[in-house]
Amino acid sequence: MATQTDPENDIIGRYVDCASRLQMVIQGLAESELDLAETGGGWTIREYIHHMTDGDDIWKSFIKRALGSPQGAFMLDWYWQIPQVEWGKAWRYAEREIEPSLALLAASRAHVAQLLRANCGSLDNQMAMGMPDGNEQQVSIREIVEMQTRHIEGHTADIQRILAAHQTQKSAG
C-alpha cells in the first residue's frame, strides 16, 4: 500500500474523526433530548444527525466515482430539485432512531478513508459535477472531503449550541 503524504493524512484523519467527535457530543443524551432544537426553531439534534449522514452518503458516491471513473460526471439534480428541509420530511428525520445513521456515518467515513489511503495522491482526482445553475464544474475529491468535514463539524457545533442553550434554560428555570 502506498504511503500518504502528511497533508493528505491530516485531511483524511480530520474527515474520519468527525464521526467520533459527533458521538462524543451526543453521548448520554436521553431520547427526548434528541428532539431539542434551537430556541428560534430549526432542526432538532435528531434531524441534524440524519441530515449529516445522508449528505455524507450522497457525497461518498462522488468520491468513489472520482476514484474509478474521473472522466464521468456527477449529477445531483434530483437532490437539488427540492430544499433539504423537504428531504428531511420525506426521509422522516424527525421520526427515526439515530443509531443506524450514526453507525452508517462511522462505517462510511472509515470505508472512504481506507479507499483514499489505498489510492495515494487521489485527493486531487477531479470529476465534472453538474451544478444547480445547470453548468458543470471540475471538483476534486479533496474539495468534497474538506466540504464534508466542515459540514459535520459545523452541524456538531450547532448541536453543541442547542445543548448549551437548553442547559442554560434548565439552570435558569
N, C-alpha and C positions, 0 to 999 in steps of 0.2 A: 504494500500500500504506500502511496506517495505521502510525503510529509507536507503539512500545511505551513505556510509562512505565518509568522506571529500575528500580523494584522488579520489574516483570514481566520486563524484560531480564535482571536478576540471577538470578531464579528459572530462567528458560529457559536462560540461559548455564551455570549450575551443572549443570542437568539434562543438557545436551549434553556438557559437559566430562567427565562421569563415564566415558564410553566411552574417551576418550583417556587418562585417568588410569589406568584399568584396564590398557590396553595398555602403558603405561609400566612398571607394576609387574611385568608378566609378560614383558616384553621380554627376549629372550635366554635364556629358560628352555629347558632340554633337555626332550625329550618325557617322559623319566622323572620329571622334577621336577614335571610337571603332575599326577602321581599321588601327590604328598606330601599328607599330612593332618596335623592337629594330633596331638600325641603321644597324647592320650586317645581318638583316633578321630574320627569325623565325616566330613564331605565332604572330598574332595580338591579341589585347585585346579581341576582339570578339571570336576568336578561343580559347583563354585560358578559357574564361567563359564556352563555350560549353564543352570543354575538362574536366574541373573540374566537371561540373555537370554530364556528362556521366560517368566519373570514379566513382563518388560518388554513382550514381545509380547502377552501377555494384556491388560495394562493399557492398551496403546495402543488397543485396541478400545473401552475405556471413553471415552478422550479423544475419539476420532473420533465416537463416538455422541453424546457430550455436546455436541459442536460442531454436529452436524447434526440431532439429534433429542432435545433435552433433556427432552422430555415422556415419553420412554420409560423403561424400567427396565433396569438392567444386572444380569444374574444370573450368579453363578459357582458355583451349587450343584454343577455337575458337577465342578468343581475341588476344592471343599471337602469332597467326599464321602470322599476318602482323604487321608492325610498327604502332605506334599510329598516326603518321602523315598520314598514309593511311586511318585509321579510320576517321580522321578529314576530309579528302577529301570525303570519302564515305558517311559520315553523314552531309556533306555540312556545316561545321563550318563557313566558310568564308561568306556564303550567308544568314544565318539565323538571325532573330531577337533574341535579348538576353533575353527579358522579360520572355518568358516561361521557359527558362533554369534557370534564377535567382529565379523564383517562385518555380520551382521544387527543387532546391538546398535548399532553406529555408524551404520548407514544409518537404522535406525528412529528413533534419537534425532534425527538431522538432519531426517528427514521430519516428525516431530511438532513440532519447533521451528519449522520452516517454516510448518506449519499454524497454530500458535499465534501466530506473528508476523504472519501474514496476517489473523488474526482478533483484532485489538487488543481487549483487555479480556476475552477469552474465558476467562481463568483462573478467573473467578468463575462461569462456567456450571456448573450443577448438574444432576444426574440422580439419580433414585431408584436405590438399589442394594440388592438382596436380600442380607441378612446371614446368616451361618451359623446364627444362632439363629431364622431364619425371619422376622424383622422387616425392614422397609425403612427406609432412612436416606438423606437427601439428602447427596450427596457432590459436592464441586466438583472441577473439573479441577485447580485449584491444589493441593488435598489429594492428588490422585493423583500429580501431577508431583513434589511435595515428598516424598511417600512413596517413590516410585521412585528419587528422587535419594538419599535416605537408605539405601535398600535396596542400591544399587550401592556407595555409599561404605562402608557397614558391611561388606559382603562383601569389598570391596577391602582393607579393614583386616584382615579375617580372613585373607586371602591373604598379606598382609604379615607377619602374626603367624606363619603357617605357615612362610614362608620364613626369617624371623628365627630361629625355634626350630630349624629344620634346619641353618641356618648355624652356630648356636651349638654344636649337637651335632657338626657336622663339624669345627669348630675344636677342640673338646674331645677329639675322638677321634683 
